[in-house]
Amino acid sequence: MSLSQILLVIIDQRCGPIEALNRSWEYTRGNLLALLGLVLTGMAILFLGYLAVCIGLIFALPFVILMQAVTYLRITGQPVTQVP
């Protein structure tokens, strides 16, 4: 879980893989319990989407990806846009 943010670090900060490993480790330090909750919640949502005759995955997968992106923004201290 400490390295779960590597892809988002590479995309957001345009750094190489080794630097992304270090930054992901740094960002997730102290947030492991919250990230575990995120992973378990995401797995539950995907499982429920799968149970809905796999059609639910059309909605569940983008939602889980969005959850991970918002978590990355909050961990790195970047603003998260709020819809009025």
C-alpha positions as CSV (number, residue, x, y, z in Angstrom):
1,M,0.0,0.0,0.0
2,S,2.9,2.3,0.5
3,L,3.6,2.2,-3.2
4,S,0.0,2.4,-4.4
5,Q,0.4,5.9,-5.6
6,I,3.3,5.4,-7.9
7,L,1.3,5.7,-11.2
8,L,-0.4,8.9,-10.0
9,V,3.0,10.4,-9.0
10,I,4.5,9.6,-12.4
11,I,1.5,11.2,-14.2
12,D,1.1,14.2,-11.9
13,Q,4.8,15.1,-11.3
14,R,6.3,13.7,-14.5
15,C,9.1,12.0,-12.7
16,G,10.9,8.7,-13.4
17,P,10.1,5.4,-11.8
18,I,12.7,5.5,-9.1
19,E,11.8,9.0,-8.0
20,A,8.1,8.0,-8.1
21,L,8.9,5.1,-5.7
22,N,10.5,7.4,-3.3
23,R,7.8,10.0,-3.4
24,S,5.0,7.5,-3.1
25,W,6.7,6.0,-0.1
26,E,7.0,9.5,1.4
27,Y,3.4,10.5,0.7
28,T,1.9,7.4,2.2
29,R,4.0,7.3,5.3
30,G,1.6,7.7,8.3
31,N,-1.5,7.0,6.1
32,L,-1.3,3.2,5.9
33,L,-4.5,2.6,7.8
34,A,-6.5,5.0,5.7
35,L,-5.1,3.4,2.5
36,L,-6.0,0.0,3.8
37,G,-9.5,1.2,4.2
38,L,-9.5,2.6,0.7
39,V,-8.3,-0.7,-0.8
40,L,-10.9,-2.7,1.1
41,T,-13.7,-0.3,0.2
42,G,-12.6,-0.4,-3.4
43,M,-12.5,-4.2,-3.5
44,A,-16.0,-4.3,-1.9
45,I,-17.4,-1.9,-4.5
46,L,-15.8,-3.8,-7.4
47,F,-17.1,-7.1,-6.0
48,L,-20.7,-5.7,-5.8
49,G,-20.3,-4.4,-9.4
50,Y,-19.3,-7.9,-10.4
51,L,-22.3,-9.4,-8.6
52,A,-24.5,-7.1,-10.6
53,V,-24.1,-9.3,-13.7
54,C,-20.8,-7.6,-14.4
55,I,-22.7,-4.6,-15.8
56,G,-22.1,-2.9,-12.5
57,L,-18.4,-2.8,-13.2
58,I,-19.0,-0.2,-15.8
59,F,-19.9,2.1,-13.0
60,A,-17.8,0.6,-10.2
61,L,-14.4,0.7,-11.8
62,P,-14.4,4.4,-12.7
63,F,-15.7,5.2,-9.2
64,V,-12.8,3.3,-7.6
65,I,-10.3,5.0,-9.8
66,L,-11.7,8.4,-8.9
67,M,-11.5,7.4,-5.2
68,Q,-7.8,6.7,-5.6
69,A,-7.2,10.0,-7.5
70,V,-9.0,12.0,-4.8
71,T,-7.0,10.2,-2.1
72,Y,-3.8,11.1,-3.9
73,L,-4.7,14.7,-4.1
74,R,-5.5,14.8,-0.4
75,I,-2.3,13.0,0.6
76,T,-0.2,15.4,-1.5
77,G,-2.0,18.5,-0.2
78,Q,-3.4,19.6,-3.6
79,P,-6.9,21.1,-3.8
80,V,-9.8,18.9,-4.6
81,T,-12.5,20.7,-6.6
82,Q,-15.9,20.7,-5.0
83,V,-19.1,20.7,-7.0
84,P,-21.6,23.2,-5.7
